[in-house]
């Protein structure tokens, strides 16, 4: 092999290892754009998630090939200022609950007793500031520039002014700002401010009576199936298990840590007070979770239509009333006309750069993407503009014009995965829950088990397939033949391999996402007759031959067969498989002659056919109790003939 070819193969292998998540061939342009960005700007890692009409169609992680630190699609990043729209939505939950108004003046009311630094006196001008102005950054709060009180060394000096140990926190920074005059008259000027959104976090705590992060988790995140988001920390030693490593840009000098006994460190890891950003910038999340929240908040009136209208409303005059792009309630808004809007936000802190955008409303498609990196570079704004445009172009050329049909949410959001319990695993004949037996046809009830429409059995090589419309049912890891699937109900055939076990562990997969496992007991036989009304009770499903006094009945749960068929095999050859255990049929309390007991010819193994001779003295008697006994185990009562 020549060296150039070897080099190309090695490069290809490295690139393949550098990407995680489900590959989407039709959206490979996004892969290429991300790899090019990381290489050009020497970014250690990143992740992208893309949605179309509410479906997660793309989610991939991109890792540093030199440090070999994998970034997963659901790795947690410092989202920085993407925390602000999260806080804004939390505030709107309180608004919808009638607990406050956007025109409230919090510093004159709910937050009037905020602690101030020693000998500090609140400037009365803050009493005129409204909740709306804080969310729209028009309250006159200090901007998030070099003059931001959260920056070291000022945040450390602020802590000392409270008699506290540095570094300081948001409450101390806010109290300090309140002793100063607003930088502009409230409502007159846009000044993007961390402290203003920090005040919203304090307001949420005061009104809700809960810690800010707990309120957000309980009222905003968990209802959308988001369970891993948390507040981040400055020091790498406090990094969460799923959190990426955050890096300084190459050539960035070490700084003195603001934490005691740490010494010189990277700015991204102990050189600034990440915790102090709280509601304005401290959240950890993946691009997937950010999109989950920002594409779902206006569904099913979770945030009311009136409050959504407030998000995209222009700030009042004297701010411009003509520009298409403006800062609404804690989000950047672009009016596209005809009721269509884009909402977006950027995030930037040492060691992280983030962005999300969603376009929705009007007659267009609902599309969104989130783009995260684990390093912030100098010339950051130019880099992020380039990155956003590159991913937007790549997504538009494939994902938005001819989007994949799949939905990846179940892979990452547990509440989107198949849900079922042992009580929902029943005999397909009797609909009784309990133990299962080898070869038994069972029905599983639950939620999100499969596609929205019913998909019936498929046959390949004279066997039922073990996958239907992206659904599989596994017994101890062995895929079961499927009779049908739907979103709330599945019928499957228990694999014969469960024989001899005390229990079997059942897992349902849909689109590759597994349910939590459910353990059920295993017994040798669970006999039950199929009924005419498919309820498990009443008249048996039967074919009658009155003149010959013969009836053909159908059942399941007979256990092992001889010869043992393959799982889901059609019964096409002779001799037909027959139960290994003794079989008896009782009609009106009397055992009746059994002419045949075995697999139903031409149908799948697991469906037992029973041909019985009806005694002459019982032939004219209706609604006689019917029982099936296999190996000493009897079928449930309630079936008649």
N, C-alpha and C positions, 0 to 999 in steps of 0.2 A: 504493500500500500504506500503511495507517495505521501510526502509530508503535508502538502496543501490539503489533500483530501482528508487526512487524519485530523488536521486542525479544524476543518469544517465540521467533521463528525463530533469532535470534542466540544466545539462551540454549540452545536445543536443540542447535545446532551445537557450542557450547562443551562442553556435557555429553557429546556423542558423542565429541569429540576427547579428553576427559579420561579416558575409559575405554579400556583396552587388553585384549587377550585375546579369546578366543572368546565371543561373546554367547550366552547361554543364555536364550531368551525365557521358558521356564517358571520360571526363577529370577530374573526381573527384580526381585523384591522384595529380593534381596540387593544389587543395583545401587542401588536406591533407598535402602536403609538406609545403605550406605556413603557415598553422596553427601550424605545428610542429616547424617551424623556429621561428615564433613569440613567441611561448610559451618558447622554449628553451633559447632564447636570450633576452627575456623580451623586445621585440620591440613593441612599442605602435600600429603601424599600417603600412600597406603596400598596394601595388597594383601590379597586373600583367596583361600584355596584350600579346597575342600570335597571330601571323599571319601564314597562310599557303597559298602559291601561291597568295599572295596579299590579301587574305580574312582575316578579323579579326574573328578568331574562338573562342577566349576566352578573356574576360575582366572582372576582378573581383577586388573588394576592400575588404580589411581585416582590421577590426577595433579593437581597444583595448576594451576588454570586461569589463575592470574595469572602465575606464574613460567614456565609452559609447560614444565615439566620432566616428561617422560613417565615414569611408573612402569609397568614391564612386570609381568606376572604372575610372571615369574621374576627380577625385580630382586633384588639382594642387599641385605639389611638387617642391621644389628647386631641379633642375636637376644637379646643380653644374657643373662638367666638361663635362657633355653631351652638355653643351653650346658650347664647342670647335668645334665638328663636325658640329653643326648648323652654326657657324661662318664660318667654312671652306666651306660649301655649298654656303653660301651667297657670299663669295669671288669668287667662281667658276662661279656664275651668272655673275659677272662683267668680269671675264675672257672670258666667252662665248660671252659677248656683245662687246668684243674687247677693253675694257677700261683699261686693264692692262695685264701684263705678269707675269708668275711665276718667271721669271728671273729679274724682276724689282728690283731696289735697293731703297726701299721706303725712308730710312733715308737720302739718298742723293738727293731725288727728291720729291715725293708727301708729305712726312712727314718731310721735311728739316726744317720747321719752327715751330716744336712743342715747346711749352713753356717749359723753363727750370727753375729750382729753382733759387732763387736770387744768383747772382754771379756765376751761373753754366756755364760750357763750355762743349759742346758736345765732346765726344771722337770720333776722326775721324775714328776709326776702325769700327764703326757701319755703315758707309757709304758703306761698302762692303757686308752687309747682304742682302740676297734676300728674296722675298716673300716666295719662296719654303722652305727656311731654317726656317723661322718663323713658317710656318705651320707644318714642320717636327720636330720642337724643336731642331734644330741643329745650332741656331744662336748665341749661347753663352750667352743667357739670364739667369738671376738667376732662379734656380729651385724652384718648388712649395714645398719647405720644410720649416723648421723653419726659413730659411734665406729669405723667400719670402717677398718682400717689402710690400705686401698687409696685412701682419700680424700685429696686434697691438703688441707693441706700435709704430713700425716703420712707419706704415701708418699715424699715428697721427703726428709724428715728421715731416714726409714729407709734410703734409699739412701746418705745421707751417713754413717750409722752403720756402713755396710759399706765406707766409703772409696770409694764409687762415685759416678758422676755422676747426678743426678736426671734424669727421674723414676725411681723404683724399679720393682721387678718383684715377681711373686708369690712367688718363692723367698725374696727378702729379707723380704717381709712375713710369710711363714710362719715363717721362722727367728726373727724378732723376737717373734712370738706365742708361740713355744715357750719363750722365756725368762721368760714371765709365767705366772701361775697360771691354770688354767681358770676360766671365769666360773661354772661349775656343775659338780657331780660328773658325770663321764661317764655318760650314759644316763639322767640324771634329769630333764632339762629340754630343751624344744625351743627352740633359738636358731638362726634361719636365718642361715647364714654363708657368705660368699664364700670365706673362708680355708679352711674345712673342705673344700670341693670343690676348692680349689686344691691341698690336700694329696693328694686323690685323683689329680689330674693328675700330681703328682710321683711318686706310687706307680705309676701306669701306665708312666711313663717308666722307672723303676727296674726294674720286673719285666719289661717287654717288651724293654728294651734299645734302644728307639727313641724319638725325640722324640715328645712327646704328640700333636701335630697329625698327624704322619705315621702313628702307630699308628691314630688314629681314621679317617683317610682310607683306609688300606689294609685295616683289619679291619672297619670299620663302614660307611663311606660307599660306597666303590667297589663292594663286592659288591651294593649296592642300586642301582647305576647313578648314584650321586650323585658328580659329578666337579668341581663348581665351588665348593663350600663351602671357605672359607679363614678364617684368623684375621684380624680387622680391625685397623685402625690409628686413632690419635687424630686425626691431622692430615688435613685435606681434601686436601692435596697428595699424600697416599698412598692416596687412594680408588681402589678397583679399578674397571675399566671398566664393569662391570655393577652397581656399587654405587649406591644412591640417595644424595642429599644429605641429611645429617642436620641438623636445625634445632633451635635453641632456641625456646622459646615466645615469642610476641610480648611485648615489654616486658622481656625478660630482659636485665639489664645485661651488658656485656662483662666478662671477667675477664682477669687476667694469665695468660698461657699458662704451663704447667708445663715447656714445652720452651724451651731457650735460643734467643734471637734471633728469637722470634716476636712478642712484645709482647702487646697486648690482643687478645682473640679471643673467639669464642663458646665457651661452656662445652662444647657438643657437638663442637667441633672444635679440640682442643688444650687445653681447660681442665681435662681430667681424663686419667688414664693408662689409656686403653682397653686397651692391650696387656697391662697388669698383671693384668687379670682372667682371662686365659688360659682354663683349663678351666672357670672359674666364670662367664664371661660374654663372651668375646672373639670367638666365632664369627660369621661372616657367612653368611647363608643366605636363601633365598626361602621363602615359605610352602609352596610346592610341595615343596621338598626336605625341609623339616621333616616334612611329612605323609608323604612317601615313606618316611622312616626310621621314624617313630613308628606307621605303620600296617603295616609289614612286618617289624619286628624279631622278632615271635613266629611268623612263617611259616616252614614247613619246618625247624623246630627251630634257626633261626639263633641265637636266644637260647633256651636249653633251657627246657622246661616248668617244671623245678624253679626256674630263675632267674627266670622270669616270675612264678612264685608268690611268690618273695622280694620282687619289686618291689611287689606289692599287699598284702604282709603288714603287719599293724599293728606299730608299734614296741612293744617289750616294756614291761611295767609298770616304773616307776610312771606312765608316760604313759597317757592314757585308753584304755580297752579297749572303750568303748561308743559313741563318736562315729562317725558314718558317714563323715566326711571327715577325713583325716589325711595326714601326709607319709610316704610309703613310702621306697623306695630311689631317691632323687634325683628323685622325682615326687610331685605331689599326687595322692592317691587318694581316690575316693569309692566306697564299697561300695553297689551298687544292689540287692543280694540275689540269691539264686538263681544265684550264680556270675557275676554281671555287675558290671563295674567301669567307672568313668571314670578316666582318667589325664589330667593336665593340668599346665600350668606357665605362669607369667607371666614376662615379662622387662621390665626397666625400667632404662635408663641415659640419661644426657643425649643427646637427639636420637633416642630410639627407645622404642617400646612394643610389646610382642609378647605373643601368647597362642596356645596350642594346647590342644585338648581332643579326646579320643577315647573313645567308649563302645563296649565290646565284651564278648564272653563271654555265657554264658547262652543264652537263646533269642531275644534281640533282634538287630537289625541292627548291623553294624559301621559306625559313622558317626564322622566327625571333621571338624574345621575348624581352620585357622590364620589368624590375623588380625594383620597387622603395620602399624605407623604409623611415619613418619619424624620424629616430634616427640614430646617428653614435656611434658605440661602440668602446671601446679600443680593440686592436687586430682586427681592422676593416678589414684588408686585408684577414685574415683567415676566418672571418665571411662571407665576400662577396663571397669568393671562394666556401665556403660550400653552400651558398644560390644559387649561379648560377648553381652549379653542381646538386643541389637537384631539381630545377625547370627544368633544361635541361633534367634530367632523367625522371621526371614525364611527361613532355610534349612529350618526344620521345616515351614513352611506349604507349601513346594513341593518342594524337593530331597529331603526325607526321606519325604514321603508319596507322591509320584509321581515318583521320580527319573528323570532322563534316562537313556537307554540307552547313551549314548556313553561313551567312556573317553579322557580327554585326556592320559594319561601319555605316549604316544608323541610328543606335541608338545614335551615338555620333558625327557624322559629318553632319552638316545641309545640305551641298551640295549633300550628298548622299541620302537624303530623297526625297520622292515624291515631284515633282515640278509641279504646275499648277496654272492657274489664272481663273478668271470668264469668260474671253474670250474663254477659252478652254472647257467650259461646254455648250454643245449644245444638241438640240433635236436629238435623234438617227434617226429620220425620215427626218427632214428638214435640219439638220446641221446648224440651226440658234441658236446663243447665245441669252441669255436673261433670263427671268423668267422661273421657273420650276413649275410644278403642281403635285398634288398627283398622284402616280401611273405612272407617265410619264417615258418612257424609254429614258435615256439620254446617251450621249457619252462624256467622259472626255478625253481631250488630254493634254499631258504634258510630263514629263521625269521622269524616275526612278519610274514609277507607279507600276511595277510588274516585273515578270520574263522575261527573254529574249525571250521566245517562247510564242505563243498564247495558252492560257488555256481557254477552253470553259466551258459552264455552267454545273454544277453538281446538281442533284436532290436528296433531302433527304426528306422522308415523304411527297412526292408530293409537295414540295416547292423548288425553287431555293435556293442554299446555299448562305450565306452572306460572305463566304471566299473562294477565289480561289488562289491556289499557293501562299499563305501568303499575299494576298492583300485583304483589306477591304475598303469600302467606307461608311462613316458615315454622316448622315444628323441629325444635332443636337444630335449627340451621338448615333443615332439609325442605326445599320448596314443595308445597302441596299442589296437586292438580286442582284446577279451579273450574267450578261449574258456572258461576257468574260473578260479576263484581258491580258495585255501584258505590255511591258516596257514603251510604249508611248501612249497607248490607252486602255480605259476601257469602258465597257457598263454596266450600272446599272439601277435599277428601283427605282424611288423616293418613299420612304416610305409614306404610306397614313397618317401617323402622322403629316406631315407638314401642313395638311389642316388647314386653319384658321389663319396661321401665316403670318406676313408681309414679313419675310425673313427666310431663313434657312442657317445654317452654315455647310459647307461641309468640311470634312477632309478625306484625303486618307492615309491609313496605308499600309506600305509594310514591312514585316518581323518585325512588331511591332513598327516601327518608323513612327511617324505621320508627315504629311506635315503641313505647315502653314494653318490655316483655311481660307476658302474663303466664303464670304456671298453673296447670290444671292436672288433676290426677289421671292416670291411665289404668284401665281395667281390660280384661280379656274380651268382654262383649258388652254392648249397650243396645240391645235390640229394641226396635221401635218400628211400627207400621206407618207408612205414608197414608194420609187420609185424603178423601175426595175434596175437602174444602181447604186443604193445606194448613190446617190449624193444629194438628196433632190430636184432635178429638173428633168424635162423630164417625160417620160411615168410612170404612177403609177404602182406599183407592184400589179398585178391583175390576178385573174383566171376568164376567160370568158366562158360563155355559150351562144354562138351566137344564137342558135335556140330559146332559151327561152328569149333572150335579158336580161340576168342577168349577173352581174359581182360581184365578191367578191373582196373587197378592204381591205387594212390593214393600220392602223394608230395608233397613240399614242397621249397622252396628253389630254385624255377625262375627266380627273379629277376623282372625287369620283364615286364609283359604288354601286349599290344596288342589292343583299346584298353585304355589304363590305367584300371583301376577305382578307385573310391574305397576308402580303407582299410576293410577289413572288409565290403565290399559283397557281398551275395548275388548269385550269378550267375544272373540271371533273364531276361536278354534275349539276343537273338542279333544279331550273332555273339558267341559266348562268347569271353572274353578268352583269348588264346593266348600262349605264351612268345615273347619277342622273339629269344632265343638259340636256335640249333639244338638239337633234342632227339633223342637216340638211346636205344634200349633194347637191352641185350645179354642173351641167354639162353644159358647154357652156353658163353659166350665168343663167341657169334655174334650179330650184329645181326639183329633180327627186324623184320618190317614193323610200322610204327606207323600205326594206323588213325585215331587221334585223340589229340591232346595239347592240353589246355586246362583252363580252370577247371571244376571239377566242377559240373554243372548243379544249381541250387537251393541249393548250398552256398557257403561263403564264398570269396572270392578269396584265394589263398594255398594252397588245397588243389588240387593238380594231379591231374587224371584222365588216365590213359594207357590207351588201348584197343590191345592188341597182337594180332597174328595169330601163332599158334604154329605153327612149321613141323611138317609131318606127321611127320618122323622124330624130333622131340623130344616129341611129344604124350604118349607113354607113359612118358617118363623122369622119375622123381621127383627132387626136391631139386636141381634144376639151379641153379648160381649165377646171380643176377640183378643186373644193374647198370644204372644210369641215368646218362646223360651229358648235361649241359646246357652248351653253350658250351665244350666241351672239359674240363669238370670232372666227374669221376665220383663216384658215390655210394660210401659206405664198403662194403667187402666184408662177407660174412656173411649176406646175405639170399638166400633160395632160393625156387624156384618148382617 
